[in-house]
């Protein structure tokens, strides 16, 4: 319910993105999100989809920037902190990863 409350107007797009991710088309997800209407650019749910797709295609630097944007917009974003932990763990920073999950 919470997702539909905050992101109901982009839910059809998010469903399309989820299907693309499941089909292994993460690059297409990133391209779609970058082309989307700018008024949706600061939606943390949208940015989280983008960061997940960036991670899937090995764009760790871009994913890191996207996660930082999520956390600047929504400092208590559970998904943002979980993505940060994944990035930290992937770069060998196990302490940073653990701290992100606290």
Buried (B, 14 or more C-beta within 10 A) or exposed (E): EEEEEEBEEBEEBBEEBEEBBEEEBBBBBBEBBEEBEEEBEEBBBBBBBBBBBBBBBEBBEBBBEBBBBBBEEBEEBEBBBBBBBBBBBEEEBEEBBEEBEE
